[in-house]
Amino acid sequence: MSTPQHCPGYEQFKNLKSFECKCPSCGKAKEIFSDEFDKSHRCGGCGEEIDFNQCTLTGSS
């Protein structure tokens, strides 16, 4: 018997990208994954809903 090299479900998430988006209202950064762009997000700093068309993507991995 062989030991799995990855956690279950790894294959469906291995191509995800993460982005850091700065809130247009207060500037606080929030990490967002590429499969979450169609979901609504609120800023952890000011509580405003983040509009991805207005935020600045400052990093990706």
TORKOL-4160 file (C-alpha; in steps of 0.2 Angstrom, whole numbers, padded with zeros to 4 digits, m for minus):
61
<pt num="1" X="0000" Y="0000" Z="0000"/>
<pt num="2" X="0007" Y="0017" Z="m0005"/>
<pt num="3" X="0005" Y="0033" Z="0005"/>
<pt num="4" X="m0004" Y="0047" Z="m0004"/>
<pt num="5" X="0007" Y="0062" Z="m0008"/>
<pt num="6" X="m0007" Y="0075" Z="m0006"/>
<pt num="7" X="m0022" Y="0079" Z="0004"/>
<pt num="8" X="m0039" Y="0072" Z="m0003"/>
<pt num="9" X="m0046" Y="0085" Z="m0015"/>
<pt num="10" X="m0029" Y="0092" Z="m0020"/>
<pt num="11" X="m0031" Y="0090" Z="m0038"/>
<pt num="12" X="m0046" Y="0102" Z="m0040"/>
<pt num="13" X="m0037" Y="0116" Z="m0031"/>
<pt num="14" X="m0019" Y="0114" Z="m0037"/>
<pt num="15" X="m0021" Y="0128" Z="m0050"/>
<pt num="16" X="m0029" Y="0141" Z="m0039"/>
<pt num="17" X="m0020" Y="0158" Z="m0038"/>
<pt num="18" X="m0021" Y="0170" Z="m0023"/>
<pt num="19" X="m0021" Y="0189" Z="m0025"/>
<pt num="20" X="m0020" Y="0203" Z="m0012"/>
<pt num="21" X="m0033" Y="0216" Z="m0015"/>
<pt num="22" X="m0033" Y="0233" Z="m0006"/>
<pt num="23" X="m0049" Y="0239" Z="m0001"/>
<pt num="24" X="m0054" Y="0255" Z="m0011"/>
<pt num="25" X="m0062" Y="0263" Z="0005"/>
<pt num="26" X="m0048" Y="0260" Z="0018"/>
<pt num="27" X="m0033" Y="0252" Z="0010"/>
<pt num="28" X="m0033" Y="0236" Z="0020"/>
<pt num="29" X="m0027" Y="0221" Z="0011"/>
<pt num="30" X="m0037" Y="0205" Z="0009"/>
<pt num="31" X="m0031" Y="0189" Z="0002"/>
<pt num="32" X="m0043" Y="0182" Z="m0011"/>
<pt num="33" X="m0042" Y="0166" Z="m0021"/>
<pt num="34" X="m0045" Y="0165" Z="m0040"/>
<pt num="35" X="m0061" Y="0154" Z="m0037"/>
<pt num="36" X="m0068" Y="0167" Z="m0026"/>
<pt num="37" X="m0070" Y="0182" Z="m0038"/>
<pt num="38" X="m0089" Y="0178" Z="m0041"/>
<pt num="39" X="m0092" Y="0178" Z="m0022"/>
<pt num="40" X="m0095" Y="0194" Z="m0012"/>
<pt num="41" X="m0082" Y="0199" Z="0001"/>
<pt num="42" X="m0082" Y="0212" Z="0015"/>
<pt num="43" X="m0066" Y="0221" Z="0020"/>
<pt num="44" X="m0060" Y="0216" Z="0037"/>
<pt num="45" X="m0055" Y="0234" Z="0041"/>
<pt num="46" X="m0070" Y="0245" Z="0037"/>
<pt num="47" X="m0083" Y="0232" Z="0033"/>
<pt num="48" X="m0087" Y="0239" Z="0016"/>
<pt num="49" X="m0091" Y="0226" Z="0002"/>
<pt num="50" X="m0076" Y="0225" Z="m0010"/>
<pt num="51" X="m0079" Y="0228" Z="m0028"/>
<pt num="52" X="m0065" Y="0219" Z="m0038"/>
<pt num="53" X="m0067" Y="0231" Z="m0052"/>
<pt num="54" X="m0061" Y="0245" Z="m0041"/>
<pt num="55" X="m0048" Y="0237" Z="m0030"/>
<pt num="56" X="m0029" Y="0236" Z="m0034"/>
<pt num="57" X="m0022" Y="0219" Z="m0035"/>
<pt num="58" X="m0005" Y="0221" Z="m0027"/>
<pt num="59" X="0002" Y="0203" Z="m0028"/>
<pt num="60" X="m0001" Y="0186" Z="m0034"/>
<pt num="61" X="0006" Y="0168" Z="m0032"/>
